[in-house]
Amino acid sequence: MLKNSLKIETEIASGGEGKIFKLKGQKVYKEFHNINNKIQEKLDRIMLRNINLDSICTPVQLVEENGKTVGYTMNSIEGVNLKNYLFLVSMGKKNIKRSNLVEIATQIASSFNYLHSKRVLVGDVSDNNVLIDENLNIHLIDCDSFQVDKYLCEVGTDEFTPAEMMGKNFKTTPRILNSEYFSLGVLLFKILIPGRHPFTVTNGGSPIENIKSGSFAYPLANDYDFNTPLDKKLLSTWNEMPLYIKECFFKTFKTENRVSPKEWLEVLTKYKMDILENSYSNSIFSEDIVANSDVAISLDRRTGIGNAQNILNSNGTKIGVLEISTKAIKLLVRGSDKELKEFSYEDFGEKNGGFREGRLTNIGKLLDKNRNMNISALKKAIDYSIHEFLAKARELNVKNLYCVATAAIRGAQNRDEILRFLKNEYNLSCRVLSRDEESSLTTNAFKYTGRIHPNGVKVLENSTRKNYLFIDQGGGSTEIAILRGIDSSPIFSKSLNFGSTILLNTLTINSNLSTSLATAFEENLKTVKSKINNTLKKEVRDIPVHECISVGTAITSATGKSGNKKQHCTVMNYDTIEKSCFNAIKFLLEKYETVEDLLVALKAEDESKCKNRVLDSALTKALGLPAFLEILKRFNLDKLVVSGTGLWYGTFYHHLEEELGMHQMDIAN
């Protein structure tokens, strides 16, 4: 097309590359200040791609003057800049709903998917390069900068650029699909949470700094960057979006396995349908409140520290164990003096000069979002029990009291301060167990205690020729170990960053107060399945397992029996565990409709100090049992045997062996 054939009406824009003119009819004309062979070849290549989509404003015809290309025509678009439009939405100045935002995002994903099918990359992804008209139709503009084959997109916008492309010279560095997926994710996020960049945080660095450091501040299950706190209104809006949308953003911003436009199309289409069916809120921003954003949802420290031994009575003859766990504080003393003999629950009973008692303290709930534990709150939770247990140990003529702590204190940022508090306040030395130590001691317990029951004898017979799977779920973590023989070191050991307490914290930070409890449990189940699936890779699942031994409040409660003695060595099949989990969830859903209802009831039960904690027990099973079920399923197992002894017994027998000169495991003392 010759330039002199154009019916130019007015100049409507001017920039560094050239000018844009309105033509008579529905077209506009872009004329370059200077056009070289490279630009002309690129325009030819774009046109050869035959891009024919109304939402993409690519060249329609090249325009020539004196035998040279000087510009091109394209369809005229009436609309406003998407960035400005989203700002107005965020200010409440546009009368639209969330379903409209999802439709806008769907159009964006569809346009990118179409271009990628044509082997074209947008390159300079930005909300400044998108127009939106009064009918909420979107249009990609500045399309002559697209990347086609060897013809690169030579410009970029840092706030949409992934970390691996930061600082690159785009005149010489080609984009790839995976980097464009990141940029698309940023654009979609800014649409679904209007105008808010996913890497913008309150009291944090700039979006560019946070992209470089990977500081995406929105939580998914117990993955949450607490160093980049959020405005709670935005967090509650995030919580109201479906898990499948949040997972896509997490994959795009936190992994290299980023979400493609085609995948986005599928989930956004589902999201819109779910909104229209009232499964999710149609409000732009949530008016709800996050259930609890100031709790710890990951206790990922593995290492141990400290000294376990406390000499209470130099003339004493007994060994005692004081365990400070995430949920309880426990004292264990055996009545008989230091000798290695067949295990009996009666030896630890008061009638025979022993002692065994655990008291619920829930110190895991005292950890804030930065994993700091308030010392005053800790003292209030444990003070009475510590004093009584120390007095009882002295009364029972305990010489060496071994004090150990688990996930809550291990994972606390201020654990050194906690250890100093225990020493200064109670003259109590404490060993914070490493995860490996905790796992080994728990395993050690069943080796000594399992033989008192026919079920345990059967599990332990021919032990050198069996592979054992141990599952130990506490309040702060779930430990998985596989041993070749009951006396061997693990051939596989993994700690999952969730126990029953952490799962409750995760539920509250990923939910708003009015979130239905059914939805919260559903997301918890998906989280557990995902974590276990990512942990137990095929090479692990292919290890043949002959016996499964499990310990933890959730699984012991699921036996339906009262007391560890009756629970010990109970064989539970998959269906029985599943039924117990189902009944616990059913009980809670029949009593409580929302997360807020549940939290109010939990607080009332905590404050009542009642021993029969029905709600806590049901919640522990509802949150904890799915992990046991999923692990059994992964190893194709249909049953497990419950250990009613656990860490405190394992610690006792370890130090008994040590004092008798038989110890094999190196635990600090």
ABEGO torsion letter per residue (X at the ends): XBAAABBBABBABBBAAEBBBBBBEABBBBBBABBBAAAAAAAAAAAAAGBBBAABBBBABBBBBGGBBAEBBBBBBBEBBAAAAAAAAAAGABBBBAAAAAAAAAAAAAAAAAAAAAGBBAGBBBAAABBBBAAGBBBBBGAAABBBEABBBABBBAAABBAAABGBBAAABBBBAAAAAAAAAAAAAAAABBGBBAABBBGBBBAAAAAAAGBBABBBEABBBAABBBBAAAAAAAAABBAAAAAAAAAAAABABBBBAAAAAAAAAAAAAAAAAGABBABABBABBBABABBBABBABABBBEBABBBABAABABBBBBBBBAABBBBBBBABBBBBBBBBAAAABAAAGBBBBBBBAGAAAABBAAGBBBAAAAAAAAAAAAAAAAAAAAAAGBABBBBBBBAAAAABAAAAAAAAAAAAAAGBBBBBBBAAAAAAAAAAAAAAAAAABAAAAAAABGAAABBBBBBBBBAABBBBBBBBEAABBBABBBBBABBAAAAAAAAAAABBAABBAAAAAAAAAAAAAAAAAAABBAAAAABBBABBBBBEAAAAAAAGBBEAAAABGBBBBAAAAAAAAAAAAAAAAAABABAAAAAAAAAAAAAAGBABBAAAAAAAAAAAAAAAAAAAAAAGBABBBBBABEAAAAAAAAAAAAAAGABABBBBX
